């Protein structure tokens, strides 16, 4: 599938129809083919990130949202670990601290927006304030419903100041989540990831899906689009995300800066 066609299929434009999207979609790829495509995409991403870091005229913010066990951490490992760590910042957002609760809900988010030349990944984000806050009733509807407008304006401000934004929802099935939870319970090296609260959230699956659908529909814009990436098969997911990031870095079109014109490089010798 061509890159443009794939992105058009993944992108949210209106109602995302989450119940109709195939969480195990492979877009016709076999695993070996997808892994080869991913390797090719990473070659391009590495070069684009080097230029972005050198150019320092823009930045890229990647927002990752998903249900538990959808693969946010493994996505970051697969895609971001191949880039220059000096130019990548991964920022997880958990339960707000007491200090953070004393400010508006976007206060802690804005502090971690990327500076020019950098790629920043939000592992969860400001969207928790229209997701978990809504589903668990931490704020009344009259409060969280206004936040869609807040978020759109906040993201547009970042865009206007030179930050390109891409938002990715990892769409995992309830059956695949169950399988991954069971794996966490069985494997000592993964048990640390499991929380009893994960089961509480799983029991509210339908409520979360509705909250996600509303958030994606109300906040996907031309300048800060949402993409719904099928997450049941990690090897297909990785190709999708690499292509999304490559597309947005190509839109930035970073270039290596010109060298100092006063320096005669041909005359320089290094002893």
N, C-alpha and C positions, 0 to 999 in steps of 0.2 A: 504494500500500500504506500502510495506517495506521501511524503511528509505533510503536504498541505491538506490532502484529503483526510489523513489521520487526525490532524489538529482540528479540522472542521467537525469531525465526528466526536471528538472528545470535549470540545468547547461548549460551555453553557451559554445558551441564548434563549432566554425565557425559561419556561418550566423545564427543569433538568430531567424529569421523568425517571427518577432513580429506580423505581420498581421495574421499569422496562429495560434497564441497561444490564447487559450481561457482565457479571462480575468476573467471569472466567474467559472473557473474549480474548482471543489470540490474534485476531485480525488476519487470519490465514497463515500465520507463521508457524513453523515447527520450531521446537526449542533450539536446535542447533543453529538454525537460520537466525532466530532472534538474538542469540548470544553473539553471533558474528556481526549482526547489525548494530548491536549495542557497542561492541568494540570499535566499530567505525565511527559511531556517533561520539564516543568518548575522545577519540583523536581530535575531532573538530572542537569539542568542548574545551579540551585542554588548551588549544591554541587561542580560542576566543577569550578564555579566562586570563591567559597571559597578557593579551592585548588590553583587556579591561583594566587589569591591575596596573599596567604601565601607563595607560592613557589617563586614567583618573578624571574622566569627564562625566561619568555617570555611574550608577550602581544598580544592582539587581536584588530585589527582595523576593524570596520564594516562600510562600505560605503553605505549609503542609497540615491538612486536617484529615481526621479519620476516626472511625471507631477503634476501640482497643484491639490490638493484634492484627491490624490491617497492614502493618509493615512500614510505619514511619521511620523507625530506627534503621531497618535494613535498607530502606530507600536511600537514606542519607549515607550509609556505609557504601552502598553500591555505586552511587553516582558521585558524591562529593569527595570520597576518599581518593579518587583519581586526580583531583585538582590540586593546585598549589595551596597547602593549608594556610600560608601566609595571607592569602586573599579571600579566605572563606571563614565565615563565622556562623556557628550553629547555636541558636538560642532557644532552649526549651522554656515553655511557660507552664508552670504548675499552679497549684492553689496559691492565690495571692497572699503575700506576707501581710503582717499587721500594718507596716508602713504603706504598702501598696494599696491596701483597703482604705487608707486614709486619704487617697487621692482619687481623681476620676479614673475610670477603668482603662482609659487609653494612655495614662501617664507612664505606666511601666513599659508599655509597648513602644512608645515614641523614642524612649531612651536607647533602644536597641536597633533602630532603623539603620540601614547600612550607610557608611560614608562612601564618597566617590572612590571608585576602583574596586569595591568589594562586592562579594555575593554574600548575603545573609539569608540563612534558612531559619524560619520560625517553625519549631516543632510544637504544634498547637500555637494559639495566637489570640488576638483580640476577638476572634470569632467564638471563643468559649463563652463570651458574655451575651451571645444570642443563641447559644446551644445548651450547655449544661445549666446556665443560669435560668434559662427558659424552662427546660425539661424538669429540673428539680425544684422549680419554684423559688429560687433564691432572690428573685426580684419580681414584682408584679408586672403584668403585661404592659401597663401604661409606661413602665420604665424601659423594659428591654425592647419594646416595639419601636421606640424612637432611635434605637442604636443603629438600625440599618442606615438611616440617613447620616448619623455621626460617622459611621465607618466609611461610607462612600466619600464623604467630604474629606475625611482624614487621609484616605488613600489618594484622592485626587491632589491634595496638597503635596504629598510625597512625590507624586508623579511630576507635578509642576516644578518641583525643585530638583528634578534630575534622577529620581529613583524609578526604575522600571519594575513593575509588579506582576508576578504570575502566581496564581493561587490554584493549588491542586488538592482535590478530594480523592483519597484512595478508597475506592468503592469495593469493600469486601462483603462477601455473603455471610449470613448468619451461620451457615453450616461450616464454612471455612474458619470463621472465628472460633467455633466450638472445637474444631480439630486443632487449632493452634493453642487454645487454652489447655487442652488435654496434653499436648506436647510439653507445654510449660510445666505442668504438674508432674510429668513423668521424668523430665530431664533436670538433674541437679543444677546444671549450668544455666537453666532458664527459669527456675522456680522463683528467683528473686524478682522477676518481672510481674509475677501474679499478685493481684490484690483481691481481697474479697469484694471490694467495691466494684471490681470489673463485672461481677455477676449481677450486682444491682443495676448497673448500666445496661447490661445485656437484657434484663427483664423489661427495660424501657425502650427496646429496640425501635419499635414503630414510632414512638414519640420522637426519638432522635432522628429517624429518617425524615419525618415531617419537618423538624426544625432545620435539618441540613438542606432539604429541598427549598424551604423558604429563604434561608440565608443565601444560598447559591443564586436563586432567581433574583433576589432583591439587590444583590451587591456585585453581580458580574457585569462589568462595564468594558467598553472598548479599551480603556487605559489600564484596567486592573481585572483581567478576565479570570473566570474560573474554568478549570478543566476537570472532568470526572474520569479518572483513570481506573480501569478494572484491576483489582489487586489480588485476586485469588491465585494467579500464576505470576510469581515474582519475575521470571525471565521476560514475560511480555510487558509487565509493568515497567521494567527498567528501560526498555526501548522507548516506550511512550514518554516517559519523563525526560529522558535524554533528548528526544526530539523536541519536546516543548521548550526545554531550556536552551537548546541550540537556536531555535526559532527566535526566542526573545533576545538572546545575545546578538544574533545577526541583525535584529532590528536596531539595537544600540550601535552596531557597526564600529566597534572600537578599533583604533589604529595605534601602532607604536609611535611615540612622539619623535619628532625630528631631533637629531643630535645637535648639540651646540655648534652653531655655524662658525664660531671663532676657533674651533679646535681643528687642527690639521692632523687627522688620524693617521695618515700615511707617514707622517714624520715622527710619530710616537714609537719609541722602542721600550721594551720592558726587559730589564736585566734580570 
